[in-house]
Amino acid sequence: MLTVETTTSLKLASPLPLTAHPASVYLRSLSPRSRITMQGSLNAIASLLTNGRCDHLTLDWSKLTYQHTSAIQSALLETYAPATAARKMCALRRVLKEAKRLGLMTGDDYIACIDLPSIKESRKLRGRALTNDEIKSLMTVCENDPTDQGLRDAALIAILRGAGLRRSEAVKLELKDFDPETRSLQVLGGKGNKDRLVYLPESAISILDRWLKVRGYVDGALLCPIWKSGKIQYRCMSSQAVLLIVQKRAEEAGVESFSPHDFRRTFCSDLLDAGVDIVTVQKLAGHASPVTTAKYDRRGEAVKRRAVDNLGF
């Protein structure tokens, strides 16, 4: 429990217009999926500060001081894993930044509030890279499926593995985004609302071609839901559907459990292992910084040994 005196003095005296509310302005800048996550973080912080009396819209964020933010960080670290606490503190800092921009708090007050030690993570890296044998097994069970779902799922895996897309990016692809001549996919509105052009390996093109012959060339989603009757719906699948497909095919193939995002980790790790420079991998993956790309490196100790073998005396 927080030791800072946090009473109704932190509650807004009267509602603010959403265009002038720092939490609302911040949340509107996020994607729908991130908005839900960060709103939950802000609600948790507001509840901590006021013993459940306020949420993200009723708390007066401009009244927070270093005493409050320091206590919040300590309380979060006592309750959550470092990564979760860091995410919630990121939401808090962003709201305070909007409060400063909106003229609700001074620059000095804002700097004092965020002058906190960084949260260090000592946990093991999440996720894993898939082996070539595991990927082949996944493709085999899709190819052995006589239904159209098998062709679609093979195309989905080829895109996730061959282009390193996030599942939220893969489901938004439309037919017009695929250019078979250049083997490219136009990713529109990726993370951070950024667009980028990615490329598929030649081996993925034949898989995608087989799916398109069944799907047809009607405008709409590239990867479509298919009813039990076999009728194809030319609309986007959900991100949850991708997770369920991956789980189903992993179980059928006898592959150890993994997430759709592990295809992305495999993509980055394999490119780095092949000697592709980290900036190029960063651009293909759509990362804001090469530091993020480096976290996806799952090449292991063998790569380090091979690297030092190049050193001579």
N, C-alpha and C positions, 0 to 999 in steps of 0.2 A: 504494500500500500504506500502511496506517496506521502511524504512527510511535509510537503509544501502546503501551506494553508490555501486551500482551493474551495471557496464557497461560491455562492451565487454571484459574486463580484465578477466572475469570468463569463457570466452569461450575457449575451447581447441584450441591451436595454430594449431594443425594438428591431424587428427584422430588417435586413439589408436587401436592396434589390440584388438579384442574382448577378447582374453585370458589375456590381460593386462589392460582392462577397468574395473574399480571397480563396476560400475553399471551393466555391462554385466555379470561379474563373479557372483555377488550377485543374479541376476535374474535367472541365469542358475541353481542355487541351489534350486530353488523353484518348486513346482508342477505347471503344466500348468495353473490351475485356479488361484493360488496365484500369479503367474507371471504376469498375466494380471492386477490384482488389484494393485500390488506393482509398476508395471511400470507406471500405471496411477498416483500413488502417487508421484513418482520421477519426472514425467513430470510436475506435478502441482508445485512442489518445484522449479524445474529448471526455469519454467516460472515466478514464483514469484520473483526469484532472479535476473532475467535478463529482466524483463518486456516483456516476451514472445519471447525473442531472442533465447533461448536455450531449448533443451529437455534433456532427461536423458543421451543421448549419446554425445551431443555436449558440455555439461557443464563440466568444469574442477573441479571435486569434491575435488581434493586435495588442491585447493586454498581456500577452505572455512575456516573461522575462527569462534571463539566463537561469534563475532559480527554478523556474518551471521546466524548461527544456532539459536541464541537467538531471532533474529528478525523473522526468519522463524516460530518458535514455537508461538510467539506472534501473527503473522499474521494468522496462521492456526486456533488458538483458537478464533480469531475474526470472522472467516468465517465458521468454521465447528463445529459440536458437539464434545465434548471431546473425545469420542471413535474414531471418524474418524481422528481427529487431532493426537491422540496417534498412530494410525496405520501408518499415513504418516511419523511421526517422527521416528517410528521404522524402516521404510524403509531407511530413511536418515542415522540413526545410523549404520545400517548394511552396507551401501555403504561406509561410512567413515571407518568402520572396515576393509573392503576389501582394501581400499586405503592404510591403514597402513600395511596390510599384503603384499601388492604388492610393498612396499617400496616407495610409492608415497607421503607419509606424515610421519612425525616423530611420535613417541609414545606420546610425550608431546603435539604436536599439536592436535592429535586425542583426548586425554583426555580433553584438553581444550574445544574442539568443543562439546563434549557430556556432559559436566558438566552443565546440565540444571535441573531445578526443574521438578519433575515428574508431569504428567498431571493427576489430580484427577477427577474421574467421579462421578457425583452426580445424574445421571439419574436412573430411575427405571429399574429393571432387565427386559430383553427382554424375550419374549416367555412365555409359561405356561405349566403346566402339565395337561394331559388329565385325566378325570375321568374314572373309570371302565365302567360306563354306556355309556360314549361316545365311548369308544373303542368297546364295544359290539354292539353298533348301527352301527359303521363303518363295522364291520365284518358281521353283518346281511345283509346290503345292498349288500355286495360282494357275500355272499352266495345265495342271492335271484336273482342275475344276472345269467341268464341261459347260458350266453356265457362263453368261456374260459377265457375272460378277468376278469370275476368275481373270478375265481379260482386263477389266477395269482395275482390279486390285493390283495386278502386275504392273499396269501403267502408273498407278499411284506410287508403288514402291520404287519404280524406275525414276520417277520425278523426285521423290524424297531423297533417295540415295544419290541419284545422278546430278541433281542440281542443288542439293542441300537446303531445300526450302523449309521454312517453318510450316507446320500443318495449316495454320491460319492463312498462309500465303497460297498454299497448294489448292485449297478449296475455293479460293477466289479466282483462280485462273479461268479464263474463257477460251473458247476455240480460237478466237482472233488473236489471242496472246501467243499462240504457238506458230512459229515460222519453221517449217520443215527444211527449207532451203538452207538456212543458216544454223539450224538445230538450236534455235534460241527460244526462250520464254521471256515475255515481258511481265515482270512482277510489278503490279501497280498498287500503291498504298500499302507498302510493307511497314515494318516496325518504324515508328517515328514518321509515318506517312510519307516514306521515301520510295521512289520508283527505282528499279534497276533492271538491267538486262543480264540474264544468265544463260548458260549453254548446257545442252545435254550431250553426253557421250554418244558415239554412234550406236553402241549396243542398246541404248535406251530408245532410239528412234524406231527400230523395227518393232519393239514392244508397244510403243505408242501407236504406230501405224495399224497394228492388229486391232487395238481397241477402237480406233477411229473408224475402221471398216464396219464395226458393229454399231458404234454410236451414231455414225453418219456425220454429215457436215452441216447440220443445222446450227444456227447461232445459239449460244448459251454456254453453260459451264463446260469446261473441258472434262472434268471428272464428275459424273452425274450419279444421283441415287437411282437405284433400279428396284422396281417393285417385285414382289414375289412372283407375280404373273409374267415377269420378264420385260415389262414396259419401262423404257428409259425416260426419266424426268430430266428435262434440260434446265436444271437449276442447280445451285451450289449445294454440296453436301455440308454438313456441319463439322466443326473440328472434332466434336465428340465421336462422330461417325468414323473419322480417320483412326482415332484411338481404338475403337472397337474392331475395326478391320485388322489393324496391326496385331492386336491381342489374339484374334481368331486365327490369323495365319501363323503366328508364332506357335500357338498351341498345336496346330495341325502339323507344323514342320518339326516339332520337338525342339524348338529353339528357346533358350533361356529367356525369361521375361525381359522385355526392354520397352522403351517408350518411343513414339514417333520422332521425338527430338534426338534420339540416339542415331538416327540416320544422318542427321545434320552434324553431329559430333564425328561420325565416321567419315563423312564428306570432307570436313576440315582436316581431320587427322590424316586421311589418306593423301590429300593434296600436299600437306606439309611433308609427309614422308616421301613423296615423289620429288621433293626439292622445289616445289613452287614457293615463291617468296611470300611472306606473311601478308604483305600489303595487297597482293593480288587475291589471296584467299579471303582477306577482309572484305574486299569489294564484292566478290562473288557471293559471300555469305550475307552481305548487307549489314555488317557490324559497324557501329559508329567509331570504334577504335580497334587497332590491332591488339591492344591489351586484352580485349574480349575474345578475339580470335585465338590468342595464345592459350586461353583457358580451355579451349576445345581440343587441345592437343592430347591425344591418348596413345601416343606412340610407344611409350614405355621405355624401359632401360636399355633395350637392344639398340635403339637409335643413338642413345648417348655413347654407347660403346663404339658403334660404327663411326661416330663423329670424331672421337679422340684417336681412332686408328689413322685418321688423315694427318695427324701431327707427326712430324719427323724430327730426328735429332742429328 
